[in-house]
Amino acid sequence: MLTVSNYHYIRTNFDSKFPSIFGITPANFKKQLLLFKKMGILISIHDVSENTQSILESKENYYLINFDDGLKEQIDLALPILDELQIPALFFANSINFEQKKVSTVHKIHLISSIIDSNIILKSIQNEFSIQSDKNDRNNALATCRFDTKEDGLLKYILNFKLNLEQQELVINTLFNNHFDEQQVLNELYMSQSDLKYLASKNYLGSHNHSHFPLGTLNETEILFELTNSKNYFENLTNSKIHNVSYPYGTEKAVTPLVAELAVKSGYKLGFTTKVGDNTGSENLLELKRFDCNDLVGGKNYKG
């Protein structure tokens, strides 16, 4: 059985005017890893790739640690702890941050929501594009953005699943540019190219696609671009092979059968969703399940 624990932000302090960024502290990260060590075997992506079915079907509890979004704090705060405990990991990055020097829209949303009330942003969107939310939207928002307040979750859901990309970027870029300097955010938020090369040298690097868009909402040509552009960029940059992909958002709406099919066509061997659960051998290898770290033992939402 394979349990995949997924992380994003790792910080000593998550305080903000309007809390919109959630993650784990370095101290709690270390505590959780030590708990995993007591409960099972922590393995590398190389182990998973070489022994996929035997690991998935085993009665042993195997753990794989991974991170999404290619954030600098993961290198600065998480990697030293992993090295200290001799635990391998996998880091998924978006190529847009490095190739085009752009901040991902999802991170712009997080930053804007930390200083502006989500209700104000949501009303502005609804007035601008005549979009209203219904009960299904609110339920989907709760399922997709489980750690957010209802207001923050609904805003993120409307932005990512109800607006098209042009509308989304029009709203977010205007707000973001009024409050933040993109180059400064790029330098402070994301890993460097040297970091990517180092991770690749340890077989720790994977693709989180080019942009951070939910692939299931795109057409086939756009999906293929997202999957192949990031793979090619990271392979050329690091002179290594990228065989693993993590899908942004990772829900059923974001990872359709077509997305998984095109991931295979793009040359990926393993794909990771955010569908919750352990992997026991019956899964499509391009649709493996993951847990948010906070849902596992040692996490703030763990119920035992």
N, C-alpha and C positions, 0 to 999 in steps of 0.2 A: 504494500500500500504506500502510495506517495502522497504526502501532505505538503502543499506549497504555501509558504507564508509570504505574503506580499506587503511591501512597504513603499511609502512615498517620502513624506517629509520626516526628517529626524532633527530635532532641535531641543535646546535646553529650555526654551521659553516660547510659548505659542500665544502670548497675550497680544490682543489688538482691540481696536475700538469696537469692531463688529467681528467676532470670531468666525473665520471662514476657512482657516487652514488647520487641518487636524493631522496628527501623526503620533510619533513616539519619541520620548526623550532617550538620550544615550544610556542613561542608567537603567531605564526599563527595557531597552533593547537588549542590553547585556543580560539582565535577569531572565528575560524570555528565552534567549539562546541557551542559557544554562539549564532552563527547564526542559527545552527540547532535547538537550543532550542526555538528560536523565530518562526521557521517555522513548527515545528512538535513535536512529542513525542519521546524522547530517551528511548529505552527499553533494557532489558537484553535478553540474549539468553534463559534464563528460560521462559521469557514471550513469546518469539517466539515459543519455543518448546511446551508450554502448550496451546497456542492459535493460532496455525499456520494459519489455513485457515481464521479465523476471522480477523487476522491482515493483511494478504495478500490481502484479498478482501475488506478491509475497505476503506472508502473514506478519513479517517484520514491519515496523513503522518507520519509513524513511521520510526525512524532511529535506526540502529544498528551499533555500532562502533567496528571494529576489526583490528587486527594486525597480520601480517604474520612473520614467521622466528624466533620467540623466542629470540629477540635481547635484550641485557642488557639495552640499552638506552631507550627501551620502558618502562621498570620498573623504571629506574632512572628519566626519564623526562616526560613521558606521564602519567603514573599511578597517580602521585601526582596531576596533573591537573584534571584528571578524578575524583579522590576522592574529590578534592576541589569543583567541580561542581556537585558532586553526580550523576555522569553518569557511568553506567555499561559498560563493554566492554568484548570482547572475544579475547584471544591471542592464535594463532596457532603456535606450535613449531614442529621442526623435532627431532626425537629421536636419530639420528646419532650423533648429537653434544654432547649428554650426555652419551649414551650407549657405543659408540665406541670412544668417545673423538676425533672426526674428524670435521674439518671445512667443511661446505657444499661447494661443487664445485662451486655453483653459487656465493658464497661470495668470494671464491678464485678468480673467474673471475673479480668481482667488484674491488677487491684490486689490482690485477695485472694491470687491465685497468686504474687504477688511477695513475700508475707510468710509464707505457709503452704504446706507441702509438698503438692503436688498429690495424692500417694498418700493422704494423710490425708483430704482432701476427697472423693476418689473412693470410699474405703471407707465414709465416712459416707453418701454418696448411695446406694451399693449396699445398705447395711444398711437405710436408711430406706425405700427404694422397691422392694426386692427386684429390682434390675436388675443383671444380669450382662453383661459384655462378651464377645463371641466374636471369632473370627478376622476376620470381615467388618467388625465394628466397628473393630478395630485397623487393618485395611487402609484403611478409609474415613477414620479419624482421621489416618493418615499422609498421605493424599492431600489432606485438607481443611486440616490444620494443619502444613504442610510445614516451617515454621521452628521449630516447638516440639520439645521433647524428647518421647519416646514417651509419657511419663506426662502431661505438660501437654496434649499433643494429644488423648489419649484422654479426659481430663477435659473439655476444651472440646467435643469431639464428643458425649460422653454428655449434657452439659448442653444443648446446642443441638439435638440431633437425636433423643435417646432419651427425654428428659423432656418432658412438656407444659409450657406456659408457666406454669401455676399451680405445678407442682412445682419448676420451675427457679427461679422467683422466691422461693419459700418457702426453698429452700436458700441461695441467694445473698444475699438480703436480710438474713437472720439473721446470716450471717458478716460481710457488709459493714457492717452497723450496729454490730457489736461492735468494729470496728476503724477505721472512718472516719466523718467528718462529711460528710453528703451535700451540704450547701450549700457547704462549703469546696471539695469536689471539683468541684462544678459551676462555681464561680467560677474555679478554677485550671485546669481541664481543657479547657473548651469556649470557643469564640468567643463574643463578645457579639452582641446584636442589631444594634448599630452595625456590627460587622464584617460581618455578613450583608448589611446594606444596602449597604455599600461594595462587597462582592464582586458583588452583583446589579447595581450601577451600571456595573460593568465587564463584565457578562455572564459572570461567573465562577462563578455559583452554580447548583448542581443539587440534586436530592433524593436522599437515601439512605433514603427512606421515613420513616414516623413513628417506629417503634421500630427496633431493630436485630435483628429476627427473620428467620430464613430463611423467605421467603414461601412456598416450596413445601410447607412443613409445615402451612400454615394453610388454612382453608376459603375459599371464594370471597368471602364477605362480609368476612372479616378481611383478605384480600389487598387488596380494593378500598379498605378503610379505610386501610390502610398506605400505599397509593399515592396516594390522593386527599387524605387529610388533610394530609400533608406538603406536597404541591403547593399546596393552597389556603392553608395557613398561610404559607408562604414568599412566595407571590404577594401576599397581603394585607399582610404585614409590609413587603415591599420595593417594592410597587407596580410589579412587573415580572412577566414571564412565565417560568415554569419549564418547559422543554421536555425536560430530560434527567434520567435516573434511573440510579443505581448501586444494584444489588441487594446487600443485606447477604449476606456469604459467597459469593454469586455462582456456586456450583457447580451441576451439573446437578440435584441434589436440591433446591436452593434456588430455581432458576430453571427451572420446568417450562414446557411450552408454554402452560398456562393462565395462568401469571404474565405471560408476554410478551404474551399476548392481552389481558389485563386492563390491562397498562401502556398499550397502544394505546388502549383504551377510556377510560382515565383522562386521555388527552391528551398522553402523552409521545411524542416523535419519535425519540429515540435512547435505548437502554438498554445498560448496561455490566455484564458478568458478570466472573467471575474465571477463566473458561475461558481457557487459555493459548494465545497465538498471535497472529500478525499478521492484520489484516483486509484481505481482497483482493477483496471485491465479491460473494461468494456468501453472505454472512452475512445472517441476519435482523437488521434494523437495531435491533431491541429486544433483541438478544442478541450484542452486539459483544464481542470478546475483549479481554483486558488481560493485561499482564505485571506481576507484582510487580517493583518497581524493582530488587530484588536479583538477579533473573534476567537482567537486561539488562546490556549493556556498562557497566563501572564498578561493578556490583553485586557483593556478596560471594560470590554463588553462580554468577556468570557463568563459563561454561566455554569460550566462544569457538567 
